[in-house]
Amino acid sequence: MSFQIDIQNQADYALNADRLRAAAAIVLTQQTAEPATGLSVVVADDAFVAGLNRQFRDIDAPTDVLSFPADEPPVAEDGEPPYLGDLIIAYPYASAQAASAGHLLDDSLALLVVHGTLHLLGYDHDTPENRAAMWAAQADALTALNIPLAYVPALEEGNAHDHAE
């Protein structure tokens, strides 16, 4: 399927944009998103993400990933494909998180895209039932991407990421 996945690397960080696109595309494919569905992944510095976290979640700190869903459900307007929303990743924060856990940075960034894309699709981990469904969908995507499921506990330990609305 041909999805519209825009990667915006605000500071030319060392990352594999194709890997991030593939991570989002795997989730969209597995969740049977409409063809041409779009989303953006913005890779920014900690200060930018901390500002968004403060503005939208009243948390005065950076985090690894924030999800900003578009209007629910995504609606195509003027012939444009449906747009799910935006993921914002704090590269320095995510890089330090991967290094402290001994994980490959490309895999850790791909995990954040998988996790955030699931949030854009309406998944959440606010109850045990919702968490079980989200983690199952996340495990399917990580398996397809050959990312060890052992990376997920590191994501849970951060516990500061979330979706903003």
ABEGO torsion letter per residue (X at the ends): XBBBBBBBBAAGBBBBAAAAAAAAAAAAAAAGBBBGBBBBBBBBBAAAAAAAAAAAAGBBBBBABBBBBBBOBBBBBGGBBBBAEBBBBBAAAAAAAAAAAGBBAAAAAAAAAAAAAAAAAGBBAABAAAAAAAAAAAAAAAAAAGBBAAAAAAAAAAGABBBBX
